[in-house]
């Protein structure tokens, strides 16, 4: 049995993973689905949240767990699992990027997001200068994030989604081949994603190769639309040997 840490994406929270967590735990796996600082139920003032503090929180969680872990990052917060892997390579068994930003050393998430010109979300992002954060306007939730999900997901999102710090997208990643590069990487490409489009997903996993590429014909949110299929991939990755192949 494995230990998974599930990291949500922009504006979201541990809520993302409620279906996936249940399915993994029923199989006997241990799952930590957490709210990042300032998001979900975490009460850290959003203006005090930094990339550094978020990475430190994740490292502290890993340090508190006896077993090695599989880190899963969704969307923007692929940057978090990459930087954590640099600092805790011996504690991380595998990295899984779910339509996530897989950014090389010396680059920022913002640089790659800017190249994703076909994404549906950018014109619906509201910047809040006072708190150095941004939010996503609800009118794009369904078509931009959940177009293949049940309607109740969109309705719940209208209550649950919150602000997100701006700063993390502008932080230059500090990664080395010795540390980050020693942890096996796997990528799950979402072919109908309108938030992080297939174009930028492919660019990232081509520039920073992974052990294996999986593909799901879903929106940005397969944890809601196809949780069983997503869990099957997680479990397969967990049992993978280190041979290189493309699914």
VENGI-V602002 format. One record per helix or strand of 2 or more residues. SS is the DSSP state (H for helix, E for strand). FROM is the first residue (numbers start at 1). LEN is the number of residues. If there is no record, write none. Layout:
ss=SS from=FROM len=LEN
ss=SS from=FROM len=LEN
//
This chain:
ss=E from=3 len=5
ss=H from=14 len=13
ss=E from=30 len=5
ss=H from=46 len=3
ss=H from=51 len=13
ss=E from=69 len=6
ss=H from=75 len=13
ss=H from=89 len=3
ss=E from=92 len=7
ss=H from=109 len=5
ss=H from=122 len=3
ss=E from=125 len=4
ss=E from=133 len=4
ss=H from=138 len=8
ss=H from=151 len=10
ss=E from=164 len=2
ss=H from=167 len=4
ss=H from=180 len=3
ss=E from=184 len=7
ss=H from=198 len=10
ss=E from=212 len=5
ss=H from=222 len=4
ss=H from=227 len=13
//
